[in-house]
Amino acid sequence: MSTAGPAPLDDALPQHVERVLAGYLDRRRTEVLGIDPVVAAAADALAGFVLGGGKRLRPTFAWWGWRGAGGDPADPHAQGVLSAIASLELIQACALVHDDLMDASSTRRGRPTVHVEFTRMHAANGWSGPPARFGAAVAILVGDLAQVWADDMFHAAALPEGAHTRAAEPWRAMRTEVLSGQYLDVLAQASGDTAESTALTIDRFKTAAYTVERPLHLGAAIAGADPRVVAAYRRYGADIGVAFQLRDDLLGVFGDPRVTGKPAGDDLREGKRTLLVAAALQRAEQRGDRAAADVVLSALGDPDLDAASLDRARSALSELGAVQSVEQRIAALTGAALDALDSAPVAEPGRSHLFELAERATRRAW
């Protein structure tokens, strides 16, 4: 019989994050059962969403930010740090559950989205009122619950003295930034704004800030990092976070649904004003190629976009040079991020892992 204990935190961080999240969500489920057993359906939906997949990228950046700022996994507070950074997955759940509703997405990670799941529950039970309205209402509440529990989990984490005070700035800023980015995204889709600057601003605040920049900042703040490290982390995080989103934009149009967990071309169907689309339209205008622009625009926001139309849009995006332009932007951002990291006194093994994470975040396979 094996007597081996759990793997070290550095070696199996995603599994440790999952363990902490599962325990926390189970405890909170018991709490809502005391309110009314039917509320457990919402808690279970959140738990299933959080534990049903995901790369645990945000806690990973936060952990290695902490390690690069001198954090030690042998420290008595390491488990508290783990709990604090695991709460980032609940921020992510809030953003994704609401995002799926706003985008009318039917699947996430190959499974029905939360609003679809509860729409089906309503219909199956023959309840009164429109099933879709019930599904939307519950998705809003489940996302809100994720946000509330994220705050609770973060503030309850057993951190060293002064760490919560130091971490208050990135925690506060991160939540405002992601919601502001979400609003800018919704506004751009509604207004038809296809400017490259708008797309990059959305990427900066909707994705980069809460995916890489602020998690790193959070880990650094918990560790009491040198200000030079914090500044380098923020530059690295902003650039890698945008590059990560640009890779996601390419996957949203050209990706394999078996990899992405979403139907091919969903970003076009949802009308997302990405840098990929903005670059294509700008190049079409510069060339006077109205036909190519029309192909892209006709696909954008078409919920019934079929395979043939998707293929035409993909061809137009490639032939206009938009795909190459986005790839070049990803490479430039990644290079700038690594230069920023290289200039700061980031401790090993944090430095090496952050270099590796930059590669993983920006070079995901199609």
ZATORTOR-742345 format. One record per residue (C-alpha): x, y, z. Coordinates in steps of 0.2 Angstrom, whole numbers, plus 5000, padded with zeros to 4 digits. Example, Ala and Ser with C-alpha at 12.3 -4.5 7.8 and 13.67 -1.06 7.14 Angstrom:
! residues 2
+------+------+------+
:    X :    Y :    Z :
+------+------+------+
: 5062 : 4978 : 5039 :
: 5068 : 4995 : 5036 :
+------+------+------+
***
This chain:
! residues 366
+------+------+------+
:    X :    Y :    Z :
+------+------+------+
: 5000 : 5000 : 5000 :
: 5007 : 5017 : 4995 :
: 5010 : 5029 : 5010 :
: 5014 : 5044 : 4998 :
: 5006 : 5060 : 5004 :
: 4998 : 5073 : 4992 :
: 5010 : 5080 : 4979 :
: 5019 : 5096 : 4983 :
: 5010 : 5112 : 4979 :
: 5022 : 5117 : 4965 :
: 5020 : 5101 : 4956 :
: 5001 : 5099 : 4956 :
: 4994 : 5116 : 4958 :
: 4978 : 5114 : 4948 :
: 4974 : 5098 : 4958 :
: 4976 : 5107 : 4974 :
: 4966 : 5122 : 4968 :
: 4952 : 5109 : 4964 :
: 4953 : 5101 : 4981 :
: 4951 : 5118 : 4990 :
: 4937 : 5123 : 4979 :
: 4928 : 5107 : 4981 :
: 4929 : 5108 : 4999 :
: 4924 : 5126 : 5000 :
: 4909 : 5124 : 4988 :
: 4903 : 5109 : 4998 :
: 4903 : 5119 : 5014 :
: 4893 : 5133 : 5006 :
: 4881 : 5121 : 4999 :
: 4877 : 5115 : 5017 :
: 4874 : 5133 : 5021 :
: 4861 : 5136 : 5008 :
: 4852 : 5119 : 5012 :
: 4848 : 5128 : 5029 :
: 4839 : 5142 : 5019 :
: 4829 : 5130 : 5009 :
: 4834 : 5113 : 5000 :
: 4828 : 5120 : 4983 :
: 4842 : 5133 : 4983 :
: 4854 : 5118 : 4982 :
: 4850 : 5117 : 4963 :
: 4859 : 5134 : 4961 :
: 4873 : 5130 : 4972 :
: 4875 : 5113 : 4963 :
: 4875 : 5122 : 4946 :
: 4889 : 5133 : 4952 :
: 4899 : 5119 : 4959 :
: 4897 : 5109 : 4943 :
: 4902 : 5124 : 4932 :
: 4918 : 5128 : 4943 :
: 4923 : 5110 : 4945 :
: 4918 : 5104 : 4928 :
: 4933 : 5110 : 4918 :
: 4945 : 5124 : 4916 :
: 4964 : 5127 : 4916 :
: 4965 : 5135 : 4933 :
: 4975 : 5148 : 4924 :
: 4971 : 5163 : 4935 :
: 4976 : 5154 : 4952 :
: 4992 : 5147 : 4943 :
: 4998 : 5165 : 4938 :
: 4994 : 5171 : 4956 :
: 5003 : 5157 : 4964 :
: 5019 : 5159 : 4953 :
: 5017 : 5178 : 4956 :
: 5018 : 5174 : 4974 :
: 5033 : 5162 : 4972 :
: 5042 : 5174 : 4961 :
: 5040 : 5187 : 4975 :
: 5048 : 5176 : 4987 :
: 5033 : 5165 : 4993 :
: 5038 : 5148 : 5000 :
: 5027 : 5133 : 4999 :
: 5034 : 5127 : 5015 :
: 5028 : 5142 : 5024 :
: 5014 : 5139 : 5037 :
: 5003 : 5151 : 5027 :
: 5005 : 5142 : 5010 :
: 4988 : 5134 : 5012 :
: 4980 : 5151 : 5016 :
: 4988 : 5158 : 5000 :
: 4981 : 5143 : 4990 :
: 4963 : 5147 : 4997 :
: 4965 : 5165 : 4992 :
: 4971 : 5162 : 4974 :
: 4958 : 5148 : 4972 :
: 4944 : 5161 : 4974 :
: 4949 : 5168 : 4957 :
: 4941 : 5153 : 4950 :
: 4924 : 5160 : 4957 :
: 4927 : 5177 : 4949 :
: 4930 : 5168 : 4933 :
: 4914 : 5158 : 4935 :
: 4904 : 5174 : 4938 :
: 4911 : 5181 : 4922 :
: 4908 : 5166 : 4911 :
: 4891 : 5162 : 4917 :
: 4885 : 5180 : 4914 :
: 4895 : 5181 : 4898 :
: 4887 : 5165 : 4891 :
: 4870 : 5173 : 4895 :
: 4874 : 5189 : 4886 :
: 4881 : 5180 : 4871 :
: 4866 : 5168 : 4871 :
: 4879 : 5154 : 4870 :
: 4872 : 5136 : 4871 :
: 4887 : 5127 : 4877 :
: 4902 : 5129 : 4888 :
: 4916 : 5116 : 4889 :
: 4905 : 5105 : 4879 :
: 4890 : 5106 : 4891 :
: 4874 : 5116 : 4892 :
: 4877 : 5133 : 4898 :
: 4869 : 5138 : 4915 :
: 4855 : 5148 : 4907 :
: 4851 : 5134 : 4895 :
: 4851 : 5121 : 4909 :
: 4838 : 5130 : 4919 :
: 4828 : 5134 : 4904 :
: 4827 : 5116 : 4901 :
: 4822 : 5113 : 4919 :
: 4808 : 5125 : 4918 :
: 4801 : 5117 : 4903 :
: 4803 : 5100 : 4909 :
: 4793 : 5104 : 4925 :
: 4779 : 5114 : 4915 :
: 4781 : 5129 : 4926 :
: 4772 : 5145 : 4922 :
: 4780 : 5159 : 4913 :
: 4793 : 5159 : 4898 :
: 4807 : 5145 : 4902 :
: 4820 : 5156 : 4894 :
: 4816 : 5171 : 4906 :
: 4818 : 5159 : 4921 :
: 4834 : 5152 : 4914 :
: 4841 : 5169 : 4912 :
: 4836 : 5175 : 4929 :
: 4844 : 5159 : 4937 :
: 4860 : 5162 : 4927 :
: 4861 : 5180 : 4934 :
: 4859 : 5174 : 4952 :
: 4872 : 5159 : 4950 :
: 4884 : 5172 : 4943 :
: 4881 : 5184 : 4957 :
: 4883 : 5169 : 4970 :
: 4900 : 5165 : 4962 :
: 4905 : 5183 : 4965 :
: 4899 : 5184 : 4983 :
: 4907 : 5167 : 4987 :
: 4923 : 5173 : 4979 :
: 4924 : 5188 : 4991 :
: 4920 : 5177 : 5005 :
: 4933 : 5164 : 5001 :
: 4947 : 5177 : 4998 :
: 4943 : 5187 : 5014 :
: 4942 : 5171 : 5025 :
: 4959 : 5164 : 5018 :
: 4972 : 5163 : 5032 :
: 4985 : 5174 : 5026 :
: 5000 : 5182 : 5034 :
: 4997 : 5198 : 5044 :
: 4995 : 5213 : 5033 :
: 4993 : 5203 : 5017 :
: 4974 : 5206 : 5015 :
: 4977 : 5225 : 5017 :
: 4991 : 5224 : 5004 :
: 4980 : 5213 : 4992 :
: 4965 : 5224 : 4993 :
: 4971 : 5235 : 4979 :
: 4972 : 5222 : 4965 :
: 4957 : 5213 : 4972 :
: 4946 : 5229 : 4971 :
: 4953 : 5234 : 4954 :
: 4951 : 5217 : 4946 :
: 4933 : 5216 : 4949 :
: 4929 : 5233 : 4943 :
: 4940 : 5231 : 4928 :
: 4932 : 5215 : 4922 :
: 4915 : 5222 : 4924 :
: 4920 : 5237 : 4914 :
: 4927 : 5227 : 4901 :
: 4911 : 5217 : 4899 :
: 4901 : 5233 : 4897 :
: 4913 : 5239 : 4884 :
: 4911 : 5222 : 4875 :
: 4892 : 5223 : 4875 :
: 4892 : 5241 : 4870 :
: 4904 : 5238 : 4855 :
: 4893 : 5224 : 4849 :
: 4877 : 5234 : 4850 :
: 4885 : 5250 : 4842 :
: 4894 : 5241 : 4829 :
: 4911 : 5248 : 4834 :
: 4924 : 5239 : 4824 :
: 4939 : 5250 : 4828 :
: 4955 : 5241 : 4833 :
: 4958 : 5253 : 4848 :
: 4941 : 5248 : 4855 :
: 4945 : 5229 : 4853 :
: 4961 : 5231 : 4862 :
: 4954 : 5241 : 4876 :
: 4941 : 5227 : 4878 :
: 4954 : 5214 : 4878 :
: 4964 : 5224 : 4891 :
: 4951 : 5225 : 4904 :
: 4939 : 5211 : 4900 :
: 4952 : 5198 : 4899 :
: 4970 : 5203 : 4903 :
: 4967 : 5212 : 4919 :
: 4958 : 5198 : 4928 :
: 4967 : 5183 : 4919 :
: 4985 : 5188 : 4921 :
: 4989 : 5205 : 4927 :
: 4979 : 5206 : 4943 :
: 4981 : 5188 : 4948 :
: 5000 : 5191 : 4947 :
: 4998 : 5208 : 4956 :
: 4988 : 5198 : 4970 :
: 5001 : 5185 : 4972 :
: 5015 : 5198 : 4973 :
: 5005 : 5209 : 4986 :
: 5002 : 5194 : 4997 :
: 5020 : 5191 : 4997 :
: 5025 : 5209 : 5001 :
: 5034 : 5211 : 4984 :
: 5047 : 5223 : 4979 :
: 5038 : 5237 : 4969 :
: 5050 : 5233 : 4954 :
: 5042 : 5216 : 4954 :
: 5025 : 5222 : 4955 :
: 5028 : 5234 : 4940 :
: 5036 : 5221 : 4930 :
: 5022 : 5209 : 4934 :
: 5009 : 5222 : 4928 :
: 5018 : 5225 : 4912 :
: 5020 : 5207 : 4909 :
: 5002 : 5203 : 4914 :
: 4994 : 5216 : 4903 :
: 5003 : 5210 : 4887 :
: 5002 : 5192 : 4890 :
: 4983 : 5194 : 4895 :
: 4980 : 5203 : 4878 :
: 4990 : 5190 : 4869 :
: 4980 : 5176 : 4877 :
: 4964 : 5184 : 4872 :
: 4970 : 5187 : 4854 :
: 4974 : 5168 : 4853 :
: 4956 : 5165 : 4860 :
: 4949 : 5176 : 4846 :
: 4958 : 5165 : 4833 :
: 4952 : 5149 : 4841 :
: 4934 : 5157 : 4841 :
: 4934 : 5157 : 4822 :
: 4946 : 5144 : 4817 :
: 4947 : 5132 : 4832 :
: 4941 : 5114 : 4834 :
: 4926 : 5113 : 4844 :
: 4933 : 5097 : 4852 :
: 4947 : 5108 : 4859 :
: 4937 : 5124 : 4863 :
: 4921 : 5116 : 4869 :
: 4911 : 5128 : 4859 :
: 4904 : 5127 : 4841 :
: 4916 : 5133 : 4827 :
: 4913 : 5151 : 4823 :
: 4903 : 5155 : 4838 :
: 4912 : 5172 : 4840 :
: 4906 : 5177 : 4823 :
: 4888 : 5172 : 4827 :
: 4888 : 5182 : 4843 :
: 4895 : 5197 : 4834 :
: 4911 : 5199 : 4844 :
: 4920 : 5215 : 4838 :
: 4938 : 5207 : 4840 :
: 4954 : 5213 : 4834 :
: 4954 : 5200 : 4821 :
: 4938 : 5207 : 4814 :
: 4944 : 5225 : 4816 :
: 4960 : 5221 : 4807 :
: 4951 : 5213 : 4792 :
: 4939 : 5227 : 4790 :
: 4952 : 5240 : 4791 :
: 4962 : 5231 : 4777 :
: 4947 : 5228 : 4766 :
: 4944 : 5247 : 4767 :
: 4962 : 5251 : 4763 :
: 4961 : 5240 : 4748 :
: 4944 : 5245 : 4743 :
: 4939 : 5227 : 4744 :
: 4920 : 5230 : 4747 :
: 4916 : 5212 : 4743 :
: 4928 : 5205 : 4756 :
: 4921 : 5217 : 4769 :
: 4904 : 5212 : 4765 :
: 4908 : 5193 : 4768 :
: 4915 : 5197 : 4785 :
: 4901 : 5209 : 4790 :
: 4887 : 5197 : 4784 :
: 4894 : 5183 : 4795 :
: 4896 : 5195 : 4810 :
: 4881 : 5193 : 4822 :
: 4872 : 5180 : 4811 :
: 4865 : 5167 : 4823 :
: 4861 : 5156 : 4808 :
: 4879 : 5156 : 4801 :
: 4881 : 5139 : 4792 :
: 4897 : 5130 : 4788 :
: 4898 : 5137 : 4770 :
: 4897 : 5155 : 4776 :
: 4909 : 5152 : 4790 :
: 4922 : 5145 : 4777 :
: 4919 : 5160 : 4767 :
: 4922 : 5172 : 4782 :
: 4937 : 5162 : 4787 :
: 4945 : 5163 : 4769 :
: 4941 : 5182 : 4769 :
: 4950 : 5185 : 4786 :
: 4965 : 5175 : 4780 :
: 4966 : 5183 : 4763 :
: 4965 : 5201 : 4770 :
: 4980 : 5197 : 4781 :
: 4970 : 5199 : 4797 :
: 4976 : 5182 : 4804 :
: 4994 : 5186 : 4800 :
: 4992 : 5203 : 4808 :
: 4985 : 5196 : 4824 :
: 4998 : 5182 : 4825 :
: 5011 : 5196 : 4823 :
: 5003 : 5206 : 4837 :
: 5003 : 5190 : 4849 :
: 5022 : 5188 : 4845 :
: 5026 : 5206 : 4849 :
: 5016 : 5207 : 4865 :
: 5024 : 5191 : 4871 :
: 5041 : 5197 : 4867 :
: 5038 : 5214 : 4877 :
: 5030 : 5204 : 4892 :
: 5046 : 5193 : 4893 :
: 5057 : 5208 : 4892 :
: 5048 : 5216 : 4906 :
: 5049 : 5200 : 4917 :
: 5068 : 5199 : 4913 :
: 5071 : 5216 : 4919 :
: 5065 : 5213 : 4937 :
: 5072 : 5204 : 4952 :
: 5059 : 5189 : 4951 :
: 5065 : 5174 : 4961 :
: 5066 : 5156 : 4955 :
: 5057 : 5145 : 4952 :
: 5044 : 5159 : 4949 :
: 5053 : 5167 : 4934 :
: 5055 : 5151 : 4925 :
: 5037 : 5146 : 4927 :
: 5031 : 5163 : 4921 :
: 5041 : 5162 : 4906 :
: 5034 : 5144 : 4903 :
: 5016 : 5151 : 4906 :
: 5018 : 5165 : 4893 :
: 5022 : 5151 : 4880 :
: 5007 : 5140 : 4886 :
: 4995 : 5155 : 4886 :
: 4999 : 5162 : 4869 :
: 5003 : 5147 : 4858 :
: 4988 : 5136 : 4861 :
: 4984 : 5124 : 4847 :
: 4970 : 5127 : 4835 :
+------+------+------+
***
